[in-house]
Amino acid sequence: MEKTRKLGRTDVTVTEIGFGGGPLGGLFEPLDDETAAGALDASWQGGIRYYDTSPHYGIGHSERRIGEFLRGKPRSEYTLSTKVGRILIPQEANGRMDEAFQVPATHRRVWDFTRDGVRRSVEDSLTRLGLDRIDVLYLHDAEKHFDDALRDGYPALAELRAEGMVSAIGAGMYDPTMLTTLVRETDVDVVMLAGRYTLLDQSALDTLLPTCAERDVSILAAAIFNSGLLASARPTEGARFDYAPASKALLDKANRIADICESHGVTLPEAAIAFPLLHPVVAGVVIGMRTATEATHNLTSSTTPIPTQLWTALHTANLLDPRAPI
């Protein structure tokens, strides 16, 4: 099994490598149930015991698939997280596809961070998962609804934690400044940060990482490949950075990092997985996985020993923020 770390001041543990459920919702391209099940099985066989999902991912497909898989596993052996902020309302698909995932548009999303909305979202998630509890609950993608999430969503999560319905609470976002505000003004346990503490972007070092260290709040680093640019040993034109084609400057930077990795016997994805875990507040990295091959590859990459000299060389070449611990 993968190494585990605790989340904040809670007793909740996660494996250093977590399974990100976004691709199981048909992100970028359709995905069948059999392939999804294969990815989940390979991740479990490889030692992953932390699974993250959301109603947003494939308008429920990801939760359903993860739930079907985990129902066959002992409940004490894994940690499960999902998210709130969007309610799924049934509708006639009429041949249309969902706006964000490659699945039929059988539901529409309605933003709702109210207490009632949060509780309804949790009930709906438990129904789709077919499980009796969620371990970690996040406010999801609240950047454009931050005031609502802070004023109404956080207290609703804190209430669920006090009632014992969930064991840890936090938020999953890409904006480190807003997450810093949340950590400073509330009593969250963990935040899931997308794409802002990676080999290409360490902007979370400005305020979020130091604030989490002060408040004893854990970070789970998601989107560590920045949606594709760091996912291959040699990035090529057309690779995505934050869901859009990467600029030439970013592509060049990624290849400069890849050159240094190669000179130390390491691939770019191996370094991308290892880097966030060097920071003491990062409890784990969460990687989206679509197939058994992807899951096996990611797990193999996560076990590659990384020489300290690699990080030193990246510092020396000004390719890493000098504040990043190595």
SULQUIDA-V465554 format. One line per field, one symbol per residue. ss: DSSP state (~ for helix, > for strand, _ for the rest). phi: phi as a letter, one per 20 degrees, with the letter a starting at -180 (. if undefined). psi: psi as a letter, one per 30 degrees, with the letter a starting at -180 (. if undefined). A space follows every 10 residues. Layout:
ss->???
phi->???
psi->???
//
This chain:
ss->___>>>____ __>>>_>>>> _~~~~_____ __~~~~~~~~ ~~~~~____> >>________ ~~~~~~~~~~ ____~~~_>> >>>>_>>>>> ______>___ ___>__>>>> >___~~~~~~ ~~~~~~~~~_ _____>>>>> __~~~~~~~~ ~~~~~~~~~~ ~~_____>>> >>>__~~~~~ ~~~~~____> >>>>______ __~~~__~~~ ~~~~~__>>> >>___~~~__ _________> >__>>__~~~ ~~~~~~~~~~ ~~~____~~~ ~~~~~~____ _>>>>>>>__ _~~~~~~~~~ ~~_____~~~ ~~~~~~____ ______
phi->.ffdceelee efdcfgddee egffenfmbf beffffffff ffffgeofcc cdbagffmko fffffffgff fedfffebdc cbccpceedf bfflnedffd cecgefbcec fadfgfffff fffffffffm cebdeccdfd legecfffff fdffgfffff fffnfcdbca bdbdefffff gfffdcdfdb cddemdbcfd bdffffcfff ffffeldedd edlfelmqfd ecfcfcgnfe clmcgfffff ffffffffgf ggfdmcegff ffffgfffef eeeadddfcd cfffffffff ffeffdfgff ffffffeldc gffffc
psi->klkllljbgl gkllkfkljk geffghkell kleeeeeeee eeeeefgkgk kkakeejhhf eeeeeeeeef fglkffflkk kallfkkkkk lkehflllff lilkifllkk kjgleeeeee eeeeeeeeeg lflkekkkkk hgegheeeee eeeeeeeeee eefgelfklb kjlfjfeeee eeeefahlfk kjkjggilff jhfffeeeee eeeeghklkk jlhfghgeeg flfjklkfkk jhglkkleee eeeeeeeeee eefggkleee eeeeeeffkf fjflkkkkke leeeeeeeee effkkjkffe eeeeeeghfk kffkk.
//
